[in-house]
């Protein structure tokens, strides 16, 4: 069990942020354990054939399927919208003694991979970062816009939960293994760790690649809880969702399908990809729905997310579909 005790200052310092590097590193687990991460099977099947010729042995050793991952590969995000290049730069500047120590913890000092790292830890840091960059280009770069949209929508949702009901509401549906107990949060884990946050707060990091589990980072790093983002089930869907018959007759099939697709907040471009229509057409339909009070919009960073309203929730609920 991992348990963190909060002071009032810690509650005020709860941050929500996601990490492209974190998603990249966790995808190395998904790639090798598709049965445990079945929601990502479309990505796994599409990605595996593209990796021929890319040597991932060193990364696989530092990111085992079971257990912990080398911490220097997944530092807690320092910005709500971090940049992959900045995160890879941090990997390249990992202190040599830290890299060698964490590599030894992961693979043991007798392993050839550790011996290679130990001979030149600084060079190993650059080599590992370069491999991560190459892996990103093949495995995640194309898919990052849709992954980012899911993560940004989750950050917005959680921010609204925190504003509406404080920490209790924020943690209420974060994950089945995470519980809020008034002045502390606990998360089921094979390790035992209980500590006061002592004013440093907690980073909550939504992730698509950690599904279905949660991951934790403790001292000496910034305490971080990584959890499955909302909306992962629709991440790899393509095609226009079926529209309820009565609703389609009332507002048109495309607009009805847009409301169905907005089960989770989404951007214009994400909706266009999912429904296989142009962003311009999606924008026009969303404009009409906005004027009618059936959707709202909010900004997260540079992106505009659209949401269903209570009125459209009521229109969509419990209607027969074609």
C-alpha positions, 0 to 999 in steps of 0.5 A: 500500500502506498499512502500519502498524508496531505496538509492544507498546503499539499491539497493546494499543490495538487497538479494535473499534468501528462507526459509524452515521454511517460506514454512512450516508456509505458508503451514499451510494456504494452507492446510486449504484453498485449493481453494485459492491455487489450484496449490497445491491440489496434495500436500494438498490431499496427506498430510491431511490424514497423519496429524491425531493425530498431534495437530496443533491447536496452530499453526493454531491460530498463522497462520490464513488463512486470515490476518497476521501471527505471525512474530516470526514464519517467520523471514527473512532468514539470509542466501541464503540457510538456514537450517531448524534446525537453523531456528527452533532454532531461534523460540525456542529462541524467547524472551518471551515478544515478543512471548506473545505480538505477540500471543495476537495480533493474538488471543486476550488475552481472548483466551485459547491458549494465556493464555496457552502461557502467563503462560510460553512463553519460554516453549511455544516457545519450544513446538511450535518449536517441533510441527513445526518439527513434522509437517515438518516430515509429510508434507514437508520433503519428498517434500523439494528437489523438492520445494528447486529446484524450489526456487533455480532456481528462485534465480538464475533467479532473480540474473541474472535479477538483474545483467543484468538490475538492480532493474528495470528488477528485479522487472519488472515481480516479481508480478502483484501487485509489481511495481518499480518506479525509486527509490522505490518499492510498493506492494499492501496491505490492510495496509499503510506503507511508509518508507525509507530503510535507508541502510538496503536493502530489502530481496526478498524471493521466495516461493511456498506456498505463491502463488498466493499472495505476503507477506511483513514484515516491521519494526522492522524486516528486510524489506522482500518481499515474492513472488511466485517463477517461475515454481510453475505450474510444481511443482507437475507434474509427468511423461515425458512431451510430446515431439514435433514430429520433435524435437524427430525425430531429437535428440530422444524422451528422450532428446526432453522431457528433453528440454521440462521439462527445461522450468525452470532451474532444477537439474538432480535429479528433472528432474529424478523424474519428468520423472521417469527415473534414475538420471544416464540416465538424466545425460548422456542425459544432457551431450550430450545436453551440448556438442551440445550447447542445455543446459547450467549449473550453480551452486547455492550453492551445486546444479547444475542447467541446463538451455535451451539455446536460440538455444533449445528455438527456437527448442522447440517453436511452434512445434506440439506435439504427 
